[in-house]
Amino acid sequence: MRVDPAPTDAALTDYYRAYADHMRAGGRSARGEAEVYARADADVADLERWRAPGRLLDVGCGGGHLLRAAQRRGWDVFGTEVGEHAVAALRAEFGSHRIWHARAGADDVISGMRFDAVVMRHVLEHVRDPTAALRQVRAMLGPGGIMLCEVPDVSALRIRLRRRPLMGQLHLWHFSAATLAALLVRQEFGVNEICFRDHRGPVGPTWRRLARRLRFGLENAAWRWARVDLGTNVRIYATPLTY
């Protein structure tokens, strides 16, 4: 689904700047930071089911949590981000040759590089041309490379029941599990796995972790057996097809 008319570049720039300022001002507790790192580490561990540590690109790397988790697990990490303050902080931490501003010629720099894994969590719904973005990712992935792509699921039962506004975060596109998979296949990716995740849910105490695990189990079972979207966010692991 495409948002029409799409927000202007100026509107998107204002939104991203305001969002970045909000995140910096809000801060995060020590426990909250630990939970974010725990989720990032779990994401990287999940990615390693498909590929051993190598060179990883995180598109839209935000505060760098996944980069740090991946680096600790032996990955050679790189990232792109739109927030100027985030880019400056990440360059100071990881090096300017590893972090690129997504709107300052990053495509020209990384187009000639090859990666073993590319992560796109909640990015594809923001780009002007998802087809071109996926085509570029496919070109950057080396033999046996893996992509993790996660987006909000517009067909999720929870979304439809809550009647959440589709323009709530200036998303340009909206995907379901089926349409995202179809788009990947059209761009010559093989779909390894479709599953559902909640990238913002707290890790918290044991009972909450067990409740989340049960919820994910039910959501994924509903998709496998009945092709029903229950999860708020759909995640697909995909590998470029070779001929």
Summary of the structure (lengths in Angstrom):
residues: 243
radius of gyration: 17.5
end to end distance: 30.7
largest distance: 49.7
contacts: 723
relative contact order: 0.13
helix: 46%
strand: 22%
